């Protein structure tokens, strides 16, 4: 994993860096594996309270490694129209429904701590979809973003359509998908694709993560579970789960500590969340 993605954990904040800078952090097989391994590791790290995902060098992620397109053009890679095509598509998926490439994005929604993507340079195609997986996106004003797949005669297939519909109007998602045009961070903020548009996204994301890491980790994780649920569940289910999460929090040691720390005007000393390592996926 270390030649594609590196993780440094300090004071509850996991600083996750794509480190294939010579290729603008493009997605090859090793990068997909490393992203999944990193996300799965962080799902089982009890001391992690917030995560920042960023890329070294000139870009967040330039998208799929161009060698894959050469193979497609030669006919070496083909989805085919045979009777076995659907079997190939449906096999080896996560409980949430993701294949390997989709899981490299969706795993960041499954990490129980909040994840912030710090995006600079370019985030095109698969790189743009990777930026959608985290809870938030902090971007530079001049970043180049695109639902780029149409340039190669393809559709977004790394959970982009699931995630875009949660952020922008349907017609905007369609316009970006059909055109493949490049847009910047200021437009991304305006249409809802970005959370903040700042000069130094990584520094701002790390500062935000540090602040989140100082909150009750049980409450933060409960909030993320509820927000993930709210994206797909009906009103009745969300209302019920709100009540369940709040009932579990009220009077718990960390909730009591939050109250005491505020009343005594001091920094809270929260106990860590106990978690079990997740089951391996895709041999991870």
TIBA-325441 format. One record per residue: residue number from 1; residue in three letters; x, y, z of N, C-alpha, C, O, CB in turn. Coordinates in steps of 0.1 Angstrom, whole numbers. Glycine has a CB too. Example, Ala and Ser with C-alpha at 12.3 -4.5 7.8 and 13.67 -1.06 7.14 Angstrom:
2
1,ALA,132,-57,78,123,-45,78,132,-33,78,142,-33,85,113,-45,90 $
2,SER,128,-22,71,137,-11,71,129,0,79,134,11,80,141,-6,57 $
This chain:
284
1,UNK,8,-12,0,0,0,0,9,13,0,5,23,-6,-9,0,12 $
2,UNK,20,12,7,28,24,9,33,31,-3,36,43,-3,39,21,18 $
3,UNK,34,24,-15,39,31,-27,27,38,-34,30,44,-45,46,22,-36 $
4,UNK,15,37,-29,4,43,-35,-4,52,-25,-8,64,-29,-6,33,-41 $
5,UNK,-6,48,-13,-13,55,-3,-6,54,10,-2,43,14,-28,50,-2 $
6,UNK,-4,65,17,3,65,30,-6,71,40,-14,80,37,17,72,29 $
7,UNK,-5,66,53,-14,70,63,-5,75,75,3,67,80,-24,59,68 $
8,UNK,-8,86,80,-1,91,93,-13,95,102,-21,104,99,9,103,90 $
9,UNK,-13,90,114,-23,92,124,-17,100,136,-8,95,143,-30,79,129 $
10,UNK,-22,112,138,-18,121,149,-29,127,156,-38,133,150,-8,132,144 $
11,UNK,-30,125,169,-41,131,178,-55,128,172,-63,137,172,-39,146,179 $
12,UNK,-57,116,168,-70,112,163,-73,115,148,-84,111,143,-80,118,171 $
13,UNK,-64,122,142,-66,126,128,-57,117,119,-45,117,120,-63,141,125 $
14,UNK,-64,110,109,-57,102,99,-54,111,87,-64,115,80,-65,89,96 $
15,UNK,-42,113,84,-38,121,72,-34,110,61,-24,104,61,-25,130,75 $
16,UNK,-44,109,52,-42,99,41,-38,105,28,-45,115,23,-56,91,39 $
17,UNK,-27,101,23,-21,107,11,-19,98,0,-13,87,1,-7,114,15 $
18,UNK,-25,101,-12,-21,94,-24,-7,99,-28,-5,111,-30,-32,97,-36 $
19,UNK,2,89,-31,16,93,-32,22,88,-46,34,86,-47,24,87,-21 $
20,UNK,13,87,-56,18,84,-69,20,97,-77,14,99,-87,9,74,-77 $
21,UNK,27,106,-71,28,120,-76,33,120,-91,29,129,-98,37,128,-67 $
22,UNK,42,111,-95,48,112,-108,38,109,-119,40,112,-130,59,102,-109 $
23,UNK,26,103,-115,15,100,-124,3,108,-120,-8,104,-124,12,85,-124 $
24,UNK,5,119,-113,-6,127,-108,-17,118,-101,-29,121,-102,-13,134,-120 $
25,UNK,-12,108,-94,-20,100,-85,-31,92,-93,-42,90,-88,-26,108,-74 $
26,UNK,-28,89,-106,-37,82,-114,-41,68,-108,-33,62,-101,-32,81,-128 $
27,UNK,-52,63,-112,-58,51,-107,-53,39,-115,-58,37,-126,-73,51,-106 $
28,UNK,-44,31,-110,-41,18,-116,-45,7,-106,-51,11,-96,-25,17,-119 $
29,UNK,-43,-5,-109,-47,-16,-101,-42,-15,-87,-49,-17,-77,-43,-29,-107 $
30,UNK,-29,-11,-86,-23,-10,-72,-29,2,-64,-31,1,-52,-8,-7,-74 $
31,UNK,-33,12,-71,-40,24,-64,-53,20,-59,-57,23,-48,-41,36,-73 $
32,UNK,-61,13,-67,-74,8,-63,-73,-1,-50,-80,1,-41,-81,0,-74 $
33,UNK,-63,-10,-51,-61,-19,-39,-57,-11,-27,-62,-14,-16,-50,-29,-43 $
34,UNK,-48,-1,-29,-43,7,-18,-54,15,-11,-55,16,1,-32,16,-22 $
35,UNK,-63,21,-20,-74,29,-14,-83,20,-6,-88,24,4,-82,36,-26 $
36,UNK,-86,8,-11,-95,-1,-4,-89,-5,9,-95,-5,20,-99,-13,-12 $
37,UNK,-76,-9,9,-69,-13,21,-68,-2,31,-70,-4,43,-55,-18,17 $
38,UNK,-66,10,26,-65,22,36,-79,24,42,-80,26,54,-61,35,28 $
39,UNK,-89,24,34,-103,26,40,-107,15,49,-112,18,60,-113,28,29 $
40,UNK,-104,3,46,-107,-8,54,-100,-8,67,-105,-11,78,-105,-22,47 $
41,UNK,-87,-4,66,-79,-3,79,-85,8,88,-86,5,100,-64,1,75 $
42,UNK,-89,19,82,-94,30,91,-108,27,97,-112,32,107,-95,43,83 $
43,UNK,-115,18,90,-128,13,96,-126,6,109,-135,6,117,-135,4,86 $
44,UNK,-114,0,111,-112,-7,123,-102,0,133,-98,-7,143,-106,-20,120 $
45,UNK,-99,12,130,-90,20,139,-98,27,149,-104,38,146,-81,29,131 $
46,UNK,-98,23,162,-107,29,172,-102,43,175,-111,52,179,-106,21,185 $
47,UNK,-90,46,174,-85,60,178,-86,70,167,-83,82,170,-70,59,181 $
48,UNK,-91,66,155,-93,76,145,-106,83,146,-117,77,147,-92,69,131 $
49,UNK,-106,97,147,-118,105,149,-121,113,137,-133,118,136,-116,114,161 $
50,UNK,-112,115,128,-114,122,116,-104,119,106,-93,115,110,-115,138,118 $
51,UNK,-107,120,93,-98,116,82,-97,127,72,-107,133,68,-102,103,76 $
52,UNK,-85,129,67,-83,139,55,-76,130,44,-66,124,46,-73,151,59 $
53,UNK,-83,131,32,-78,124,20,-73,134,10,-81,143,6,-89,115,14 $
54,UNK,-60,133,6,-55,143,-3,-44,136,-12,-41,124,-10,-48,155,5 $
55,UNK,-39,144,-22,-29,138,-31,-17,146,-31,-17,158,-30,-35,138,-45 $
56,UNK,-5,139,-31,8,146,-32,10,151,-46,4,146,-56,19,137,-28 $
57,UNK,19,161,-47,23,166,-60,13,176,-66,7,184,-59,25,155,-70 $
58,UNK,11,176,-79,4,186,-87,-11,183,-87,-19,192,-91,9,186,-101 $
59,UNK,-16,172,-82,-30,168,-84,-35,160,-72,-28,153,-66,-32,161,-97 $
60,UNK,-48,161,-70,-55,151,-62,-55,138,-68,-50,128,-62,-70,156,-59 $
61,UNK,-61,137,-80,-61,124,-87,-66,127,-102,-76,132,-104,-71,113,-81 $
62,UNK,-57,123,-111,-60,126,-125,-70,116,-132,-73,118,-143,-47,125,-133 $
63,UNK,-74,106,-124,-84,97,-130,-77,84,-133,-67,81,-128,-91,103,-142 $
64,UNK,-84,76,-141,-79,63,-145,-66,64,-153,-65,72,-162,-90,55,-153 $
65,UNK,-57,55,-150,-44,55,-157,-46,53,-172,-54,44,-175,-35,43,-151 $
66,UNK,-40,61,-180,-43,61,-194,-39,48,-201,-44,45,-212,-35,72,-201 $
67,UNK,-31,39,-195,-28,26,-201,-40,18,-202,-41,9,-211,-17,19,-192 $
68,UNK,-50,20,-193,-63,13,-194,-70,16,-207,-77,7,-213,-72,15,-182 $
69,UNK,-70,29,-212,-77,33,-224,-70,27,-236,-77,24,-246,-77,48,-225 $
70,UNK,-57,25,-236,-50,19,-247,-54,5,-248,-56,0,-260,-35,19,-245 $
71,UNK,-56,-2,-237,-61,-16,-238,-75,-17,-243,-78,-26,-251,-60,-23,-224 $
72,UNK,-84,-7,-239,-97,-7,-245,-97,-5,-260,-105,-11,-267,-105,4,-238 $
73,UNK,-89,5,-264,-89,8,-279,-84,-4,-287,-88,-6,-298,-79,20,-281 $
74,UNK,-75,-12,-281,-70,-24,-288,-79,-36,-289,-78,-45,-296,-57,-28,-282 $
75,UNK,-90,-35,-280,-99,-46,-279,-95,-56,-269,-102,-66,-266,-101,-52,-292 $
76,UNK,-83,-54,-262,-79,-63,-252,-88,-63,-240,-89,-73,-233,-64,-59,-248 $
77,UNK,-94,-51,-237,-104,-51,-226,-118,-49,-232,-120,-39,-239,-100,-39,-216 $
78,UNK,-127,-58,-229,-140,-57,-235,-150,-62,-224,-148,-73,-219,-141,-65,-248 $
79,UNK,-161,-55,-223,-172,-60,-214,-179,-71,-221,-185,-80,-214,-181,-48,-210 $
80,UNK,-180,-70,-234,-187,-80,-242,-202,-80,-240,-208,-73,-232,-182,-93,-237 $
81,UNK,-209,-86,-249,-224,-87,-250,-228,-101,-248,-240,-104,-252,-229,-81,-262 $
82,UNK,-220,-110,-243,-223,-124,-242,-233,-127,-231,-235,-118,-222,-211,-133,-240 $
83,UNK,-238,-139,-230,-247,-143,-219,-240,-143,-206,-247,-143,-195,-253,-156,-222 $
84,UNK,-227,-143,-206,-220,-143,-193,-217,-129,-188,-212,-127,-177,-207,-151,-194 $
85,UNK,-220,-119,-196,-217,-105,-192,-223,-101,-179,-216,-95,-171,-222,-96,-203 $
86,UNK,-236,-104,-177,-242,-100,-164,-237,-107,-152,-236,-102,-141,-257,-102,-165 $
87,UNK,-233,-120,-154,-227,-127,-143,-213,-121,-139,-210,-120,-127,-224,-142,-147 $
88,UNK,-206,-116,-149,-193,-109,-145,-196,-96,-138,-188,-93,-129,-185,-106,-158 $
89,UNK,-207,-89,-141,-210,-76,-135,-215,-78,-121,-211,-70,-112,-220,-69,-143 $
90,UNK,-222,-89,-118,-229,-90,-105,-221,-97,-95,-224,-97,-83,-242,-97,-107 $
91,UNK,-210,-104,-99,-203,-112,-89,-193,-103,-81,-189,-92,-85,-195,-123,-96 $
92,UNK,-189,-108,-69,-178,-102,-61,-181,-88,-58,-173,-79,-61,-165,-103,-68 $
93,UNK,-193,-86,-51,-196,-72,-47,-197,-72,-32,-199,-82,-25,-210,-68,-53 $
94,UNK,-196,-60,-26,-196,-58,-12,-211,-59,-7,-220,-59,-16,-190,-44,-7 $
95,UNK,-214,-60,6,-227,-60,11,-235,-48,7,-247,-48,5,-228,-62,26 $
96,UNK,-228,-37,5,-235,-24,1,-237,-24,-14,-243,-14,-19,-227,-13,5 $
97,UNK,-232,-34,-22,-235,-34,-36,-224,-30,-45,-225,-29,-57,-247,-26,-39 $
98,UNK,-212,-26,-40,-201,-21,-48,-192,-32,-53,-189,-42,-47,-192,-11,-39 $
99,UNK,-187,-29,-66,-176,-37,-71,-163,-31,-66,-163,-22,-58,-177,-38,-87 $
100,UNK,-152,-37,-71,-139,-32,-65,-137,-17,-68,-133,-10,-58,-128,-40,-72 $
101,UNK,-139,-13,-80,-136,2,-83,-146,11,-75,-142,21,-70,-138,4,-98 $
102,UNK,-158,7,-74,-168,15,-66,-165,15,-51,-167,25,-45,-182,9,-68 $
103,UNK,-160,3,-46,-156,3,-32,-145,12,-29,-144,17,-17,-153,-12,-28 $
104,UNK,-136,14,-38,-125,24,-36,-130,38,-32,-123,46,-26,-115,24,-47 $
105,UNK,-142,41,-37,-149,53,-34,-158,52,-22,-157,60,-12,-157,58,-46 $
106,UNK,-167,42,-22,-177,41,-12,-171,37,2,-178,39,12,-187,31,-16 $
107,UNK,-159,31,2,-153,28,15,-152,40,24,-152,39,36,-140,21,13 $
108,UNK,-150,52,18,-148,64,26,-161,68,32,-161,75,43,-143,75,17 $
109,UNK,-173,64,27,-186,66,33,-187,56,45,-194,59,55,-197,65,23 $
110,UNK,-181,45,43,-182,34,54,-173,36,65,-175,31,76,-180,21,47 $
111,UNK,-162,44,63,-153,47,75,-162,54,85,-168,64,81,-141,56,70 $
112,UNK,-162,50,97,-172,56,107,-169,70,111,-178,77,116,-172,47,119 $
113,UNK,-156,74,110,-153,88,113,-155,97,100,-154,92,89,-138,89,117 $
114,UNK,-157,110,102,-159,119,91,-146,120,82,-135,119,88,-162,133,96 $
115,UNK,-148,120,69,-137,121,60,-138,134,51,-149,137,46,-137,108,50 $
116,UNK,-127,141,50,-127,153,42,-117,151,31,-105,148,33,-123,166,51 $
117,UNK,-121,153,19,-112,153,7,-107,167,5,-114,177,4,-120,148,-6 $
118,UNK,-93,168,4,-87,181,1,-82,180,-13,-73,172,-16,-75,184,11 $
119,UNK,-88,188,-22,-87,186,-36,-80,198,-43,-85,209,-42,-101,183,-43 $
120,UNK,-69,195,-50,-62,206,-57,-58,200,-71,-58,188,-73,-49,211,-49 $
121,UNK,-53,209,-79,-48,205,-92,-59,200,-101,-66,208,-107,-37,194,-91 $
122,UNK,-60,187,-103,-71,181,-111,-78,169,-103,-71,163,-95,-66,176,-124 $
123,UNK,-90,168,-105,-98,156,-101,-107,152,-112,-118,158,-113,-106,158,-87 $
124,UNK,-103,144,-121,-110,141,-134,-115,126,-134,-108,117,-129,-101,143,-146 $
125,UNK,-127,124,-139,-132,111,-141,-132,103,-127,-139,107,-118,-124,103,-151 $
126,UNK,-125,92,-127,-124,84,-115,-119,92,-103,-122,90,-92,-116,72,-117 $
127,UNK,-110,102,-106,-105,110,-95,-115,119,-89,-116,122,-77,-93,119,-100 $
128,UNK,-124,124,-98,-135,132,-94,-145,124,-85,-150,129,-75,-143,139,-105 $
129,UNK,-148,112,-90,-157,103,-82,-150,100,-69,-158,98,-59,-160,90,-90 $
130,UNK,-137,98,-68,-131,95,-55,-133,107,-46,-135,104,-34,-116,93,-58 $
131,UNK,-133,119,-51,-135,130,-42,-149,131,-37,-152,138,-27,-132,143,-50 $
132,UNK,-159,124,-43,-173,124,-39,-175,115,-27,-185,116,-20,-182,121,-50 $
133,UNK,-166,105,-25,-168,95,-15,-167,101,-1,-176,97,8,-158,84,-16 $
134,UNK,-158,109,2,-157,115,16,-170,124,19,-178,127,10,-145,124,17 $
135,UNK,-171,127,32,-182,134,37,-182,149,31,-193,154,29,-182,135,52 $
136,UNK,-171,154,29,-169,168,25,-158,170,15,-149,161,14,-167,178,37 $
137,UNK,-158,181,7,-148,184,-2,-143,198,0,-151,208,-2,-153,181,-17 $
138,UNK,-130,200,3,-124,213,4,-116,214,-9,-107,206,-11,-116,216,17 $
139,UNK,-118,225,-17,-111,226,-30,-105,239,-32,-109,249,-26,-122,223,-42 $
140,UNK,-95,240,-41,-89,253,-45,-98,260,-55,-106,253,-62,-75,251,-50 $
141,UNK,-98,273,-56,-106,280,-66,-103,275,-81,-112,275,-89,-104,295,-65 $
142,UNK,-90,272,-83,-86,269,-97,-85,254,-100,-80,250,-110,-73,275,-100 $
143,UNK,-90,246,-91,-89,231,-94,-97,228,-106,-107,235,-109,-95,223,-81 $
144,UNK,-93,218,-113,-100,213,-125,-108,200,-122,-102,190,-119,-90,211,-138 $
145,UNK,-121,201,-123,-130,190,-120,-138,186,-132,-141,194,-140,-139,193,-108 $
146,UNK,-140,173,-133,-149,169,-145,-154,155,-143,-147,146,-138,-141,169,-158 $
147,UNK,-166,153,-147,-172,139,-149,-167,135,-163,-174,137,-173,-188,139,-148 $
148,UNK,-155,130,-164,-147,130,-176,-150,118,-185,-144,117,-196,-132,131,-173 $
149,UNK,-157,108,-180,-158,95,-187,-163,96,-201,-159,88,-210,-167,86,-179 $
150,UNK,-172,106,-204,-178,107,-218,-167,109,-228,-169,106,-240,-188,118,-218 $
151,UNK,-156,116,-224,-145,118,-234,-140,105,-239,-136,104,-251,-133,125,-227 $
152,UNK,-140,94,-231,-135,81,-235,-147,72,-240,-145,60,-241,-127,75,-224 $
153,UNK,-159,78,-242,-170,70,-246,-176,61,-235,-182,50,-238,-166,61,-257 $
154,UNK,-175,65,-223,-179,57,-211,-189,65,-202,-192,77,-205,-167,53,-203 $
155,UNK,-194,59,-192,-202,65,-182,-195,64,-168,-186,56,-167,-216,59,-181 $
156,UNK,-198,73,-159,-192,72,-146,-196,59,-139,-208,56,-139,-195,84,-137 $
157,UNK,-187,51,-134,-190,38,-129,-183,35,-115,-181,24,-112,-187,27,-139 $
158,UNK,-179,46,-109,-173,44,-95,-181,51,-85,-176,58,-76,-158,50,-95 $
159,UNK,-194,48,-85,-204,54,-76,-207,68,-78,-214,74,-70,-199,52,-62 $
160,UNK,-202,74,-89,-205,88,-91,-219,92,-92,-223,103,-87,-197,93,-103 $
161,UNK,-227,84,-99,-241,87,-101,-249,86,-88,-258,94,-86,-247,78,-111 $
162,UNK,-245,77,-79,-251,76,-66,-248,88,-58,-257,94,-51,-247,63,-59 $
163,UNK,-236,93,-58,-231,103,-49,-235,117,-55,-238,126,-47,-217,102,-47 $
164,UNK,-234,119,-68,-238,132,-73,-252,136,-71,-255,148,-68,-236,132,-88 $
165,UNK,-261,126,-71,-275,129,-69,-278,134,-55,-289,140,-53,-284,117,-72 $
166,UNK,-269,131,-46,-271,136,-32,-266,151,-30,-269,157,-20,-263,127,-22 $
167,UNK,-259,156,-40,-252,169,-39,-258,180,-48,-259,191,-44,-238,167,-42 $
168,UNK,-263,176,-60,-267,186,-70,-280,182,-76,-285,171,-75,-256,188,-81 $
169,UNK,-287,192,-82,-299,190,-89,-297,179,-100,-286,178,-106,-305,203,-95 $
170,UNK,-307,172,-104,-307,162,-114,-302,168,-127,-294,161,-134,-320,156,-116 $
171,UNK,-307,179,-131,-303,185,-144,-288,189,-145,-282,188,-155,-312,197,-148 $
172,UNK,-283,193,-133,-269,197,-133,-260,184,-134,-250,184,-141,-265,204,-120 $
173,UNK,-264,173,-127,-256,161,-128,-257,156,-142,-247,151,-147,-262,150,-118 $
174,UNK,-268,157,-149,-269,153,-163,-260,161,-172,-253,156,-181,-284,154,-167 $
175,UNK,-261,175,-170,-253,183,-179,-238,180,-177,-231,180,-188,-256,198,-175 $
176,UNK,-233,178,-165,-219,175,-163,-215,162,-169,-204,160,-174,-216,176,-148 $
177,UNK,-224,152,-167,-222,138,-172,-222,138,-188,-213,131,-194,-232,129,-167 $
178,UNK,-232,144,-194,-233,144,-208,-222,152,-215,-217,148,-226,-246,150,-213 $
179,UNK,-217,163,-209,-208,172,-216,-193,168,-213,-184,169,-221,-210,186,-212 $
180,UNK,-191,163,-200,-177,160,-196,-169,173,-195,-156,172,-194,-170,151,-206 $
181,UNK,-175,185,-194,-167,197,-194,-160,199,-180,-164,193,-170,-177,209,-196 $
182,UNK,-150,206,-181,-142,209,-169,-147,222,-162,-150,232,-168,-126,211,-172 $
183,UNK,-149,221,-149,-153,232,-141,-144,234,-129,-137,225,-125,-168,231,-136 $
184,UNK,-144,246,-123,-134,249,-113,-140,249,-99,-152,246,-97,-128,263,-115 $
185,UNK,-132,252,-89,-137,251,-75,-147,261,-72,-156,258,-64,-125,253,-66 $
186,UNK,-147,272,-77,-157,282,-74,-171,278,-79,-181,280,-72,-153,296,-81 $
187,UNK,-171,272,-91,-184,267,-96,-188,255,-88,-200,253,-85,-183,263,-111 $
188,UNK,-179,246,-84,-182,235,-76,-189,239,-63,-198,233,-59,-169,226,-73 $
189,UNK,-184,249,-57,-190,254,-45,-204,260,-47,-213,257,-40,-181,265,-38 $
190,UNK,-205,267,-58,-218,273,-62,-229,263,-64,-241,265,-61,-217,282,-74 $
191,UNK,-226,252,-71,-236,242,-75,-238,231,-64,-247,223,-65,-232,235,-88 $
192,UNK,-229,231,-54,-230,221,-43,-221,209,-43,-222,200,-35,-244,216,-43 $
193,UNK,-211,209,-53,-202,198,-54,-191,199,-43,-185,189,-39,-196,197,-68 $
194,UNK,-188,212,-39,-177,214,-30,-183,220,-17,-194,227,-17,-167,224,-35 $
195,UNK,-176,217,-6,-180,222,7,-174,236,10,-181,245,15,-177,212,18 $
196,UNK,-161,237,7,-154,250,9,-145,252,-3,-139,242,-8,-146,250,22 $
197,UNK,-143,264,-7,-133,268,-17,-123,277,-11,-125,288,-7,-140,275,-29 $
198,UNK,-110,271,-9,-100,278,-1,-87,277,-8,-85,268,-17,-99,272,13 $
199,UNK,-77,285,-4,-64,285,-11,-56,273,-7,-49,268,-16,-56,298,-6 $
200,UNK,-57,268,5,-50,256,9,-59,246,15,-61,245,27,-39,260,20 $
201,UNK,-65,237,7,-75,228,11,-70,218,22,-77,215,31,-81,220,0 $
202,UNK,-58,213,20,-53,203,29,-51,209,43,-55,203,53,-40,198,24 $
203,UNK,-45,221,44,-44,228,57,-57,230,64,-59,228,76,-36,241,56 $
204,UNK,-67,235,56,-80,238,62,-87,225,66,-94,224,76,-88,245,51 $
205,UNK,-85,214,58,-91,201,61,-85,196,74,-92,190,82,-90,191,49 $
206,UNK,-72,197,75,-66,191,87,-70,199,99,-72,193,110,-50,192,86 $
207,UNK,-72,212,98,-77,221,109,-91,217,113,-94,216,125,-76,236,106 $
208,UNK,-99,215,103,-113,210,105,-113,197,112,-121,195,122,-121,210,92 $
209,UNK,-105,188,107,-104,174,113,-100,174,127,-105,167,136,-95,165,105 $
210,UNK,-90,183,130,-86,185,144,-97,189,153,-98,185,165,-74,194,145 $
211,UNK,-105,198,148,-116,203,156,-127,192,158,-131,190,170,-123,215,149 $
212,UNK,-130,184,148,-139,173,149,-133,163,159,-141,157,167,-142,167,136 $
213,UNK,-120,160,159,-114,151,167,-115,154,182,-114,146,191,-99,149,164 $
214,UNK,-118,167,185,-120,171,199,-135,170,204,-137,174,215,-116,185,200 $
215,UNK,-143,164,195,-157,162,199,-160,148,204,-151,139,202,-167,166,187 $
216,UNK,-171,145,210,-174,132,215,-174,122,203,-183,123,194,-188,132,222 $
217,UNK,-165,113,203,-164,104,191,-176,95,189,-179,92,177,-151,95,192 $
218,UNK,-183,91,200,-195,84,198,-206,92,191,-213,86,183,-200,79,212 $
219,UNK,-207,104,195,-217,113,189,-214,116,174,-223,116,166,-218,126,196 $
220,UNK,-201,118,171,-197,120,157,-200,108,149,-205,110,138,-182,124,157 $
221,UNK,-197,96,154,-199,84,146,-214,82,144,-219,77,134,-193,72,153 $
222,UNK,-222,85,155,-237,83,154,-242,93,143,-251,90,136,-243,86,168 $
223,UNK,-237,105,143,-241,115,133,-239,111,119,-247,112,110,-235,129,136 $
224,UNK,-227,104,117,-224,100,104,-233,88,100,-237,88,88,-209,95,103 $
225,UNK,-235,79,109,-245,68,106,-258,74,102,-264,69,92,-246,59,118 $
226,UNK,-263,84,109,-276,90,106,-276,97,93,-286,95,85,-281,99,117 $
227,UNK,-266,104,90,-265,112,77,-264,102,65,-270,104,55,-253,121,77 $
228,UNK,-256,91,67,-256,81,56,-269,75,54,-274,73,43,-245,70,60 $
229,UNK,-276,72,65,-289,66,64,-299,75,57,-308,71,49,-295,62,78 $
230,UNK,-299,88,61,-308,98,56,-308,99,41,-317,104,34,-306,111,62 $
231,UNK,-296,96,35,-295,97,20,-303,86,13,-305,88,1,-280,95,16 $
232,UNK,-307,76,20,-314,65,12,-326,59,19,-334,53,13,-304,54,10 $
233,UNK,-328,62,32,-340,56,39,-352,66,39,-351,77,35,-336,54,54 $
234,UNK,-363,60,43,-375,68,43,-376,76,56,-368,73,66,-388,60,41 $
235,UNK,-385,85,57,-386,94,69,-388,86,82,-382,89,92,-397,104,67 $
236,UNK,-397,77,81,-400,69,93,-388,62,99,-386,62,111,-411,59,90 $
237,UNK,-380,56,90,-368,49,95,-358,59,101,-351,56,111,-362,41,83 $
238,UNK,-356,70,94,-346,80,99,-350,85,113,-342,86,122,-344,92,89 $
239,UNK,-363,88,114,-368,94,127,-366,83,138,-362,87,149,-383,97,126 $
240,UNK,-368,71,135,-367,60,145,-352,59,149,-349,58,161,-372,47,140 $
241,UNK,-343,59,139,-329,58,142,-323,70,149,-314,69,158,-321,56,129 $
242,UNK,-328,82,147,-325,94,155,-327,91,169,-318,94,178,-333,106,150 $
243,UNK,-339,86,172,-343,83,186,-334,73,192,-330,74,204,-357,79,187 $
244,UNK,-331,62,185,-322,52,190,-308,57,193,-302,54,204,-321,40,180 $
245,UNK,-302,64,184,-289,70,186,-288,79,198,-279,79,206,-284,77,173 $
246,UNK,-298,88,199,-298,98,210,-300,91,223,-294,95,233,-309,108,208 $
247,UNK,-309,81,224,-311,73,236,-298,66,241,-295,66,253,-322,63,234 $
248,UNK,-290,61,231,-278,55,235,-267,65,239,-259,61,248,-272,47,222 $
249,UNK,-268,77,234,-258,87,238,-261,94,252,-252,96,259,-257,98,228 $
250,UNK,-274,96,255,-277,104,267,-273,96,279,-277,84,281,-292,106,267 $
251,UNK,-264,102,287,-260,96,300,-248,87,298,-243,81,308,-271,89,306 $
252,UNK,-243,85,286,-231,77,283,-219,84,288,-219,97,289,-230,73,268 $
253,UNK,-208,77,292,-196,84,297,-191,96,289,-188,106,295,-185,74,299 $
254,UNK,-190,94,276,-185,105,268,-195,117,267,-190,128,266,-182,100,254 $
255,UNK,-208,114,267,-217,125,267,-217,133,280,-218,145,280,-232,120,265 $
256,UNK,-215,126,291,-214,132,304,-201,141,305,-201,152,310,-213,122,316 $
257,UNK,-190,135,299,-178,142,298,-179,155,290,-173,165,293,-166,133,293 $
258,UNK,-187,154,279,-189,166,270,-196,177,278,-192,189,278,-197,163,258 $
259,UNK,-206,173,286,-213,183,294,-204,189,305,-203,201,307,-225,177,301 $
260,UNK,-196,181,312,-188,185,323,-177,195,317,-174,205,323,-181,174,330 $
261,UNK,-171,191,306,-160,199,300,-165,213,296,-158,223,298,-154,192,288 $
262,UNK,-177,213,291,-183,226,287,-186,235,299,-183,247,300,-196,224,279 $
263,UNK,-192,229,310,-195,236,322,-183,241,329,-183,251,335,-204,228,331 $
264,UNK,-172,232,329,-160,236,336,-150,243,327,-139,247,331,-153,223,341 $
265,UNK,-154,246,314,-146,254,305,-132,248,303,-122,255,305,-145,268,309 $
266,UNK,-131,235,300,-119,228,298,-120,219,286,-130,217,281,-115,220,311 $
267,UNK,-108,214,282,-108,204,271,-113,191,275,-109,186,286,-93,203,265 $
268,UNK,-122,185,268,-128,172,272,-117,161,270,-109,162,261,-140,169,263 $
269,UNK,-119,151,278,-110,139,277,-119,127,274,-124,120,283,-102,137,291 $
270,UNK,-121,124,261,-131,114,257,-124,100,257,-112,99,253,-137,117,244 $
271,UNK,-131,90,260,-127,76,258,-129,72,244,-138,77,237,-135,66,267 $
272,UNK,-120,64,239,-120,60,225,-132,50,223,-136,43,232,-107,53,221 $
273,UNK,-136,49,210,-147,40,206,-140,26,204,-130,25,198,-154,44,193 $
274,UNK,-146,16,210,-142,2,208,-148,-3,195,-160,-4,194,-145,-7,220 $
275,UNK,-139,-8,186,-144,-13,174,-137,-26,171,-126,-29,175,-142,-3,162 $
276,UNK,-143,-35,162,-137,-47,158,-133,-45,143,-140,-38,135,-146,-59,159 $
277,UNK,-121,-50,140,-116,-49,126,-127,-54,116,-133,-65,119,-103,-56,123 $
278,UNK,-130,-48,105,-140,-53,96,-135,-65,88,-123,-68,88,-143,-42,85 $
279,UNK,-144,-73,83,-141,-85,76,-134,-81,63,-138,-71,57,-154,-94,73 $
280,UNK,-124,-89,58,-118,-85,46,-127,-85,34,-137,-92,33,-106,-95,43 $
281,UNK,-125,-76,24,-132,-75,12,-122,-77,0,-111,-71,1,-140,-62,10 $
282,UNK,-126,-84,-10,-118,-86,-22,-104,-90,-19,-94,-86,-25,-117,-73,-30 $
283,UNK,-103,-99,-9,-90,-104,-5,-82,-94,3,-70,-97,6,-82,-108,-16 $
284,UNK,-88,-82,7,-80,-72,14,-77,-75,28,-71,-67,35,-88,-59,14 $
